[in-house]
Amino acid sequence: MDPQDIDIEEKNFAGNVDRAVVNLGLVFLAIVPTYFYLVFRPKSMIPLLRGEEPHARHGLKLGPGLTFVFTILLLLAVGYFIRDIAGDASSTADTARASSGIRAAVSEGNLWRSIILSLPLYFAALTVGVIIQLSHVIMRKKAELTHSISAGLYSLSTLLILILPIGIFSERFAAENTRPDIVFGIVIVAIFAILPWQVFNFSKQGYGHSTRSAAAIALLTMFLSIIAMTAFGATLAAFTES
């Protein structure tokens, strides 16, 4: 092989590594601004939601897949470094088992087990996406399943980040008086606060639906999501008791 070819390959490798490290740093810096936009200006995320940005990142805004993955990583990091988050006997049984299991997998360096234990959150995001699509179908409004799944990933990522600090403080200060309905109530409040707001913006700005139609779709999505979550919670409780 020509020495010049070897030199070019070495430069390409070094350049690829350099770009990868820089891009990773930009992704980390974009996490907080992405959450800000998702809470206060969700309409600005429409190009990323629709997949119009080929690199899944635009400035300090991340695409739905990257946002979800880094949200899970952030939750795992918090669960690892803050030892007493939902991990002691005073926590609810289900929350304690789930969080301690994921934290144990992370602390052991078991990447695949950590991923498997986080899969229910991914399926929950897919469920939200399907509900968003179903709400459009029921209202006879245009929507694409790919975009709805992206909206589901964005919405669940935002809910997890909003619930995280509330859950930390409620479990630290409620101690033995913490009950499952408190955590459930926090989730309901978060859904009432952010999910319809995001779906409204995604539907109106992403598809050009009227304000009335987008509002109806947002309320229907919230209603169906609460039903799905209630059914899932009841099923999980029945399965745990048995």
C-alpha positions as CSV (number, residue, x, y, z in Angstrom):
1,M,0.0,0.0,0.0
2,D,1.2,3.5,-0.8
3,P,2.5,5.4,2.2
4,Q,0.4,8.3,1.2
5,D,-2.8,6.2,1.4
6,I,-1.8,5.0,4.9
7,D,-1.3,8.6,5.9
8,I,-4.7,9.6,4.5
9,E,-6.4,6.7,6.4
10,E,-4.7,7.7,9.6
11,K,-5.9,11.3,9.2
12,N,-9.4,10.2,8.4
13,F,-9.4,8.0,11.6
14,A,-8.1,10.8,13.7
15,G,-10.6,13.2,12.2
16,N,-13.5,10.8,12.8
17,V,-12.6,10.3,16.4
18,D,-12.2,14.1,16.9
19,R,-15.6,14.8,15.3
20,A,-17.2,12.1,17.4
21,V,-15.8,13.5,20.7
22,V,-16.8,17.1,19.7
23,N,-20.3,15.9,18.7
24,L,-20.7,14.0,22.0
25,G,-19.8,17.1,23.9
26,L,-22.4,19.2,21.9
27,V,-25.1,16.6,22.7
28,F,-24.3,16.8,26.4
29,L,-24.5,20.6,26.3
30,A,-27.8,20.4,24.4
31,I,-29.6,18.3,27.0
32,V,-30.8,21.1,29.3
33,P,-31.8,23.5,26.4
34,T,-33.7,20.6,24.8
35,Y,-35.8,20.2,27.9
36,F,-36.3,23.9,28.1
37,Y,-37.7,24.0,24.5
38,L,-39.9,20.9,25.1
39,V,-41.5,22.6,28.2
40,F,-41.8,26.2,27.1
41,R,-41.5,26.2,23.2
42,P,-42.4,22.7,21.9
43,K,-43.3,24.1,18.5
44,S,-39.6,24.9,18.0
45,M,-39.0,21.1,18.0
46,I,-41.2,20.4,15.0
47,P,-38.4,20.1,12.4
48,L,-36.6,17.5,14.6
49,L,-39.9,15.7,15.3
50,R,-40.6,15.5,11.6
51,G,-37.1,14.2,10.9
52,E,-36.1,17.2,8.8
53,E,-32.7,17.4,10.5
54,P,-30.5,14.5,9.2
55,H,-28.1,14.7,12.1
56,A,-30.8,14.5,14.8
57,R,-29.6,17.7,16.3
58,H,-30.1,21.3,15.4
59,G,-28.1,23.8,17.4
60,L,-28.8,23.0,21.1
61,K,-31.9,21.0,20.4
62,L,-31.8,17.2,20.2
63,G,-33.9,14.8,18.2
64,P,-36.5,12.6,19.9
65,G,-34.4,9.4,20.0
66,L,-31.3,11.2,21.4
67,T,-33.4,13.0,23.9
68,F,-35.0,9.8,25.2
69,V,-31.7,7.9,25.3
70,F,-29.9,10.7,27.3
71,T,-32.9,11.0,29.6
72,I,-32.6,7.4,30.5
73,L,-28.9,7.8,31.0
74,L,-29.5,10.8,33.2
75,L,-32.1,8.8,35.3
76,L,-29.6,5.9,35.7
77,A,-26.9,8.3,36.7
78,V,-29.1,9.9,39.4
79,G,-30.2,6.5,40.6
80,Y,-26.5,5.5,40.9
81,F,-25.1,8.6,42.6
82,I,-28.0,9.4,44.9
83,R,-28.1,6.2,46.8
84,D,-31.3,6.7,48.8
85,I,-33.6,7.5,45.9
86,A,-36.4,4.9,46.0
87,G,-34.0,2.3,47.2
88,D,-34.8,1.9,50.9
89,A,-37.5,-0.1,52.6
90,S,-39.6,2.9,53.1
91,S,-40.2,3.3,49.4
92,T,-43.1,1.6,47.7
93,A,-42.4,-2.0,46.8
94,D,-42.6,-1.7,43.0
95,T,-40.6,1.5,42.9
96,A,-37.9,0.2,45.2
97,R,-37.5,-3.0,43.3
98,A,-37.3,-1.3,39.9
99,S,-34.9,1.5,40.9
100,S,-32.6,-0.7,43.0
101,G,-32.5,-3.3,40.2
102,I,-31.5,-0.7,37.6
103,R,-29.0,1.0,40.0
104,A,-27.5,-2.4,40.9
105,A,-27.1,-3.2,37.2
106,V,-25.4,0.1,36.6
107,S,-23.1,-0.2,39.6
108,E,-22.1,-3.7,38.5
109,G,-21.3,-2.4,35.0
110,N,-23.9,-4.7,33.5
111,L,-24.9,-2.6,30.5
112,W,-27.3,-5.1,28.9
113,R,-29.2,-5.7,32.1
114,S,-29.5,-1.9,32.6
115,I,-30.9,-1.6,29.0
116,I,-33.4,-4.5,29.6
117,L,-34.6,-3.0,32.9
118,S,-35.2,0.3,31.1
119,L,-37.2,-1.2,28.3
120,P,-40.6,-0.6,30.0
121,L,-39.9,3.2,29.7
122,Y,-39.3,2.8,26.0
123,F,-42.5,0.8,25.5
124,A,-44.4,3.5,27.5
125,A,-43.1,6.1,25.1
126,L,-44.2,3.9,22.1
127,T,-47.7,3.6,23.8
128,V,-47.9,7.4,24.2
129,G,-47.0,7.7,20.5
130,V,-49.6,5.2,19.4
131,I,-52.2,7.1,21.6
132,I,-51.3,10.4,19.9
133,Q,-51.7,8.8,16.5
134,L,-55.0,7.2,17.5
135,S,-56.3,10.5,18.8
136,H,-55.6,12.0,15.3
137,V,-57.4,9.1,13.6
138,I,-60.4,9.4,15.9
139,M,-60.6,13.1,15.2
140,R,-60.1,12.4,11.4
141,K,-57.1,14.5,11.2
142,K,-53.9,13.9,9.3
143,A,-50.9,12.4,11.2
144,E,-48.0,10.1,10.5
145,L,-47.1,7.3,12.9
146,T,-43.4,8.0,12.7
147,H,-44.0,11.6,13.9
148,S,-46.4,10.4,16.6
149,I,-43.8,8.0,17.9
150,S,-41.3,10.9,17.9
151,A,-43.8,13.0,19.9
152,G,-44.3,10.1,22.3
153,L,-40.5,9.9,22.9
154,Y,-40.4,13.7,23.5
155,S,-43.4,13.7,25.8
156,L,-42.2,10.8,28.0
157,S,-38.7,12.2,28.2
158,T,-40.2,15.5,29.5
159,L,-42.5,13.7,31.9
160,L,-39.6,11.7,33.4
161,I,-37.5,14.8,33.9
162,L,-40.4,16.7,35.5
163,I,-41.2,13.7,37.8
164,L,-37.6,13.0,38.8
165,P,-37.0,16.0,41.2
166,I,-40.5,15.7,42.6
167,G,-40.0,12.0,43.2
168,I,-36.7,12.6,44.9
169,F,-38.0,15.2,47.4
170,S,-41.3,13.3,48.1
171,E,-39.4,10.1,48.9
172,R,-36.7,11.9,51.0
173,F,-39.2,13.8,53.1
174,A,-42.2,11.6,53.2
175,A,-40.1,8.6,54.6
176,E,-42.4,5.8,55.9
177,N,-45.6,7.7,55.0
178,T,-44.9,7.5,51.3
179,R,-47.8,5.7,49.5
180,P,-48.1,4.5,45.9
181,D,-51.0,6.9,45.3
182,I,-48.7,9.9,46.0
183,V,-46.4,8.9,43.1
184,F,-49.4,8.1,40.9
185,G,-50.8,11.5,41.7
186,I,-47.5,13.2,40.8
187,V,-47.6,11.4,37.4
188,I,-51.2,12.5,36.8
189,V,-50.4,16.1,37.6
190,A,-47.4,16.0,35.2
191,I,-49.5,14.6,32.5
192,F,-52.2,17.2,33.0
193,A,-49.5,19.9,32.9
194,I,-47.3,19.0,30.0
195,L,-48.7,16.3,27.7
196,P,-51.7,18.2,26.3
197,W,-49.5,21.3,25.8
198,Q,-47.0,19.4,23.8
199,V,-49.5,17.5,21.7
200,F,-51.4,20.7,21.0
201,N,-48.3,22.4,19.6
202,F,-47.1,19.3,17.7
203,S,-50.5,18.9,16.1
204,K,-51.1,22.5,15.3
205,Q,-47.6,23.5,14.2
206,G,-46.6,20.2,12.7
207,Y,-49.7,19.4,10.7
208,G,-51.4,22.8,10.4
209,H,-54.5,21.7,12.2
210,S,-56.8,24.4,13.6
211,T,-56.6,25.6,17.2
212,R,-59.9,23.9,18.0
213,S,-58.9,20.6,16.4
214,A,-55.4,20.6,18.0
215,A,-56.9,21.3,21.4
216,A,-59.5,18.5,21.0
217,I,-56.7,16.1,20.0
218,A,-54.6,17.1,23.0
219,L,-57.4,16.6,25.4
220,L,-58.3,13.2,23.9
221,T,-54.6,12.1,24.0
222,M,-54.5,13.1,27.7
223,F,-57.7,11.2,28.5
224,L,-56.6,8.0,26.7
225,S,-53.2,8.2,28.3
226,I,-54.7,8.3,31.8
227,I,-56.9,5.4,30.9
228,A,-54.0,3.4,29.6
229,M,-51.8,4.3,32.7
230,T,-54.7,3.4,35.1
231,A,-55.2,0.0,33.3
232,F,-51.5,-0.7,33.4
233,G,-51.2,0.2,37.1
234,A,-54.2,-2.0,38.0
235,T,-52.8,-4.9,36.0
236,L,-49.4,-4.5,37.6
237,A,-50.9,-4.3,41.1
238,A,-52.9,-7.4,40.5
239,F,-49.9,-9.3,39.1
240,T,-47.7,-8.2,42.0
241,E,-50.3,-9.3,44.6
242,S,-50.7,-12.7,42.9
